[in-house]
Amino acid sequence: MKYSLNWDLDSLFSGGINSAQLKTKLTQIKTAIAGLGDLLDRWDAASDAPQYQQFIKLINQLQGIEAGIGQAGLFISAVGSADFNNPDVAPMEAQLRDLETQSENVSGKLKKVLVQVPDANFTAMLTQPELQPLAFNLQEMRDDGKSLLDDKTEALISRLDLDGKSAWSSHYDSLVATVTVPFHDAEGHPTTLSAGQADNNLLGNADPQYRADLLPAWEQAWTDKEQLFADTLNHLAGFRLTEYAAHGTTDFLKQPLKDNRLSAETLNTIWQVVDDHKQFLLDYLDRKAALLGKKHAGWQDVEAPLNLPGSQLHHFTYDEAAAFIIKHYGEFSPKMAALAQHAFEHHWIEAEDRAGKAPGGWMESAPETHESRIFMTFTGSPNDVSTLAHELGHAFHSSVMEDLPYFRRGYAMNVAETASTFGELIVADANVRAAKTDAEKITLLNAKMDNPLAMFLNIRARFLFETHFYQLRQQKLVTPAELNELMLNAQKEAFGHDLSTYSPHLWASKLHFYINDLSFYNFPYVFGYLFSLGIYAKAQQEGNFEDRYIALLRDTANMSTEDLARKHLGVDLTKPDFWLDGVKLIKRDVAEFMRLTDSLVK
């Protein structure tokens, strides 16, 4: 089968970013928001009882508005990612953000109206057949409404946010575009790297000396503009903290935990497991350093490839990658394989390696047409195959929920990373099993270790930094020197003081600290990774796990994370046992890596 490297966006909206269909859709959404606001102002719970037909109409209209915004948002993001320099994308993004703000205002009004409904009436509402599937989501909305301020104040906060958190987040993107790293190429000739190019080389270049030389140049590039980045981070966080305080809390972890439907007790258990069981990863890093001819690994070596004699890895064509993923998905779940094949055949994926594309990879679903789109750049490496499998895992998650009401499809980030990581694990394991030599297996195991190293060490450092930063930001503006010190201390704590070099300016270079609508964009990844490992361990132990897995995915927006695990896996996430099952799988890979490399370091 010959698959296209380019996606089809015309099935979403035809005609590109200036699509007449898209403009009509945005106009329709704006009209619908105004109409819903009017209906909401006139709604009376008592007169709508006992069947609540008007409320059912309200909630269905809100779901339709948000689905339409999601459909349009996917299309605009897709056009911008595929053509990074398209000047027509930014105005459309601004128009969409304005609609999102209007929709959020109406949604906020609805939440506050629900608070005013007496408990008995609200309970009766949830028994209606049309509303029963949304009972959990409506309860969440009602709970959210209890902390909201009056309508005018909430609307003002939303409008200010456009020039507050959202503006500072956009400002960060503008600043990063100006960061350049004067350096040299492989032959020693002077060159200038963009921030993205330098980051890719710092983490992925095969030459240890090149990476070691690049790290100080990389740090200097961020040092030169550290005050600008410190201002951006301080003001973004300051707006967020002010908004939290206005809604009655100084606990900066309350909203991130709520967004992920996760308890603080579960999060603390996860971090305890990570801290108690990271030594074997530090031992792994020491072994990796020895293979690189060093006593201790540096920051630039943690995710670096290993190029050992005889480790020539297979270079996949795109069609080979598709066949590989479909085959190994099918060994676990025929339905996963079928979804992957459908995505390839129906041009859901933009994978061409060409100039002008945005960096990175993502998957977004199209809620109105029940499709997904996947963005990445495919170069043929085993890592690219794993990335493709990761994004297809996301698409599978969305596909098994497409018949549910829109609010029932709103799963949180932590469980969003479960299906994707699960899909990636299937293919990464298959890659390792397919290795033809010990050297090739060592190289593939090293690549597979990028995830646990990131989750247990790098992301742990990011969480520690962000926690200490917000504690300090509640008291004052935090200087660049203090930010550097916070990051350096966090990295040393997370990595057990085991590295020879660190990256104190990670707070400036890491986009995740500057996302406007999410803070603590770190622990959900760790949860998703370990949760998927635990599920993967159960699937290997029990077999015939497909139906249970799909049932779990379908419930990811219908209960707390703890209840989800209890219902579908029979485990208590506040206890370490389940998490340790996943840790055992990582230890198994590390033990194999150590065994295979014993003779290479003696």
NORKA-V141190 format. One line per field, one symbol per residue. ss: DSSP state (H for helix, E for strand, C for the rest). phi: phi as a letter, one per 20 degrees, with the letter a starting at -180 (. if undefined). psi: psi as a letter, one per 20 degrees, with the letter a starting at -180 (. if undefined). A space follows every 50 residues. Layout:
ss: ???
phi: ???
psi: ???
This chain:
ss: CCCCCCCCCCCCCCCHHHCHHHHHHHHHHHHHHHHHHHHHHHCCHHHHCC CCHHHHHHHHHHHHHHHHHHHHHHHHHHHHHHCCCCCHHHHHHHHHHHHH HHHHHHHHHHHHHHHHCCHHHHHHHCCCHHHHCCHHHHHHHHHHHCCCCC HHHHHHHHHHHHCCHHHHHHHHHHHHHCCEEEEECCCCCEEEEEHHHHHH HHHHCCCHHHHHHHHHHHHHHHHCCHHHHHHHHHHHHHHHHHHHHHCCCC CCCHHHHHHCCCCHHHHHHHHHHHHHCCHHHHHHHHHHHHHCCCCCCCHH HCCCCCCCCCCCCCCCCHHHHHHHHHHHHHHHCHHHHHHHHHHHHCCCEE CCCCCCCCCCCEEEEECCCCEEEEECCCCCCHHHHHHHHHHHHHHHHHHC CCCCCHHHHCCCHHHHHHHHHHHHHHHHHHHHHCCCCHHHHHHHHHHHHH HHHHHHHHHHHHHHHHHHHHHHHCCCCCCHHHHHHHHHHHHHHHCCCCCC CCCCCHHHHCHHHHCCCCCCCCHHHHHHHHHHHHHHHHHHHHCCCHHHHH HHHHCCCCCCHHHHHHHHHCCCCCCCHHHHHHHHHHHHHHHHHHHHHHHH CC
phi: .ddfededdffebeomfegffffffffffffffffffffffefcfffefe elfffgfgfffffffffffffffgffffffffcgdffefgffffffffff fffffffffffffffffggfffgfgfefgfdgfdgfffffffffffdfef gfffffgffffgddgffffffggffffefccfbcefenfgbcdfgfffff ffecffegfgffffgfffffffffcfffffgffffffffffffgffenbd efeffgffgelceffffffgffffffcefffffffffffffemcfcfegf dgdffddegndfefeeffffffffffffgffebgfffffffffffdledd cfebfneffnbaccedfedlccccdacedofgfffffffffffgffgfff dfeeggffeefefffffffffffffgfffffffegecffffgfffffffg ffffffdffgffffffffffffffdafdfgfffgfgffffffffemldee bccfegfeeeggfdffebdlebffffggfffffffffffffdmlegffff ffffefdcaffffgfffedmcdfedfgfffffgfffffffffffffdgfe de
psi: poqqiqroihifpqjahkphgghgghggggghgghhggghhipoggiiqi ilhhhggghhgghhghggggghggggggghhhnhjoiigghhgggghghg ggghgghgghghhhhipqgghgghgiiphhigijgghhhgggghhhjqar ghgghgggghhhjdggghghhgghghhipqopbqahjjpprpqrgggggg hhhipiohhgghhhghhghhhhghkhhghggggghghggghggghhjkqj oiiggggghjlqqhggghgghggghikihhhhgghhggghhjkqgqqrhi igjqqpnqpjkoqpoprhhggghgggghghhgohhggggggggghjlipo iporqiqqraqrpqqnhhjlrrpppropiiqhhhgggghghhgghgghhi jhiqqghijmqrhgihighghghhgghgghgghipirhghggghhghhig ghggghfghgggggghghghghhihrpprgghgggggghgggghjkkiqh qrnijhhhiohhijphjprllfhhggghghghgggggghhhhrligghgg hghhjikjrqhghghgghikqoiiqigghhhghhhghggghgggghigii j.
